[in-house]
Amino acid sequence: MNILISNDDGVFAPGILAAKQSVEDLGNVYVVAPDKNNSSVGRRLTLFKHLEIKSCELDDGSSAFSVSGSPADSVVVGANYVMDEKPDLVICGINQGVNISCDITSSGTVCAALEAVSLGIPAIAVSLFVDPKTAYKQDEKGEWHIEYDFELTKKVLHDLVLKIKNKGFPEEVDLFNLNVPSNYYSEDIKITCLSHKMLDKKVIDNSDEEKADIFNYPLDENEDSEDLIMIVSDLVKEYPEDSDGYALIVEKRPSLTPLNANMTYQNLKDW
């Protein structure tokens, strides 16, 4: 089995190494990913412009390739240039953050998986939902950082890929969107649908005292806060019981959403 792994957090993000380690016993694994963070870029492609591709080394000493483009670019480059044969499966992740609901169309992780589907390759987008109450740790200097625990995500991803290797994808399913909570109540996967949305968004300016800390940091030297606005978001709290958000955030268990790239609604008759 030839497996291509990419992501949107960048080739040196810890999640991509975790993804590689989770499936390297199941086939030949190739890693091709953006050279820097490309979160929330959707399915952006770099056409008729030069891209720089470099060989690099991951923290475990294994080889990878960085691409000076988007996650979707990396999948195209990996499948059509780096690999001698078309991959049997593309894995995008492990993303350091949640990717649920119809908001996945802005996700670089999920849209890289969609790009794979357009190339005729089944794909998995996989994300780790980090609970800030348990993930933030303080080091010896008193500085705060996020500690990512990929162990359950690696296990769930491995088992899913093994099942796909043995049985193939379900009929009419192009890709799976897998989300795993870091602070979980159950390891049992729930098959879900997309919830309506993940984020409540608003626009703030320098008059918003509640969001002042977010708005004022960081400012470039040439920026004047009088002329600036910012889009901010909060995670939605309520979800339908059969949705990805409910499984992940309320039930705190892995959510697996089967998706089809053809978004056509088939039953429009008497409109």
C-alpha positions, -999 to +999 in steps of 0.1 A: +000+000+000+014+034-010+004+062+013+009+099+008+008+121+039+003+158+039-011+185+062-017+222+066+003+229+097+036+225+079+060+197+072+077+200+106+045+201+126+044+172+152+011+160+139+025+149+105+052+129+122+025+113+144+005+104+113+035+088+096+043+068+127+007+056+130+006+039+096+042+032+086+037-005+093+009-007+068+027+004+036+052+027+019+048+061+034+057+094+016+055+128+033+050+159+012+037+190+030+038+228+029+070+244+042+051+265+067+017+268+083-012+271+058-042+268+081-076+279+068-065+283+032-092+259+019-084+244-015-062+271-028-039+260-057-008+277-070-011+278-108+014+290-133+038+301-106+070+285-095+070+263-064+101+254-045+104+217-034+131+207-009+140+174+006+141+175+044+143+153+075+117+148+101+125+145+138+127+107+137+153+109+109+129+099+081+128+118+048+101+142+036+096+169+011+086+205+017+067+226-009+064+264-009+027+262-015-006+252-001-018+218+013-036+211-020-004+220-039+015+195-018-009+167-025-007+174-063+031+175-061+033+144-040+010+123-061+021+135-095+058+143-090+074+128-059+059+094-060+066+070-089+031+055-087-002+071-077-008+066-040-035+042-028-045+065+000-038+101+010-038+111+047-040+148+056-031+155+092-028+150+121-041+185+122-035+204+154-071+217+159-107+207+152-122+203+117-159+197+119-192+209+104-199+226+070-170+249+079-146+222+067-146+239+033-122+265+047-099+238+062-066+233+045-065+198+059-099+187+046-095+205+013-061+188+007-081+155+011-106+168-014-078+176-038-067+139-035-102+128-044-101+150-075-070+130-085-089+097-081-074+089-047-094+081-016-084+102+014-087+107+052-085+141+069-077+136+105-076+162+133-069+163+170-093+184+191-073+199+220-091+207+252-075+239+265-083+230+300-059+200+299-036+208+270-020+240+282+012+233+303+036+256+320+074+251+316+101+257+342+103+294+331+066+299+337+058+301+300+027+284+287+026+261+257+002+235+243+011+198+248-003+176+221-011+140+229-015+121+197-016+086+211-054+079+208-055+097+174-026+075+161-044+043+173-078+053+157-061+063+125-041+031+123-072+010+128-091+029+102-063+026+076-060-011+084-097-016+078-095+004+045-065-017+034-085-049+041-120-039+029-115-008+008-137+024+011-174+020+015-194+025-017-200+062-026-176+074+001-147+095-012-131+106+020-134+103+057-132+133+081-118+120+114-117+141+146-104+128+179-106+146+212-075+148+234-095+147+266-119+118+259-146+098+277-146+070+252-123+055+225-153+042+205-157+058+171-191+073+163-202+076+126-216+111+123-229+137+099-216+173+095-231+198+119-243+231+105-213+252+116-183+251+139-176+287+145-196+318+154-178+347+137-178+384+144-158+415+133-142+437+160-123+469+160-104+489+186-137+499+204-143+463+215-130+463+251-139+426+257-116+415+228-089+442+234-061+418+242-068+398+210-072+429+188-040+447+199-016+417+197+005+415+177+006+448+157+032+455+131+053+486+135+035+503+106+000+494+116-024+519+132-051+503+152-075+531+143-077+517+107-078+480+116-105+454+120-103+417+129-125+386+123-127+366+155-146+334+163-159+313+191-166+275+190-203+267+187-216+251+219-247+231+208-249+204+181-275+179+169-270+145+185-260+127+153-234+153+143-196+154+145-197+183+170-219+164+194-197+133+194-165+152+197-173+180+221-203+168+241-197+130+242-159+134+239-154+105+216-138+101+181-161+113+152-158+097+118-178+115+090-180+098+056-181+124+028-187+125-009-170+152-030-201+157-052-221+182-033-251+180-057-285+177-040-302+149-059-339+152-049-350+187-061-382+180-079-411+204-074-391+236-066 
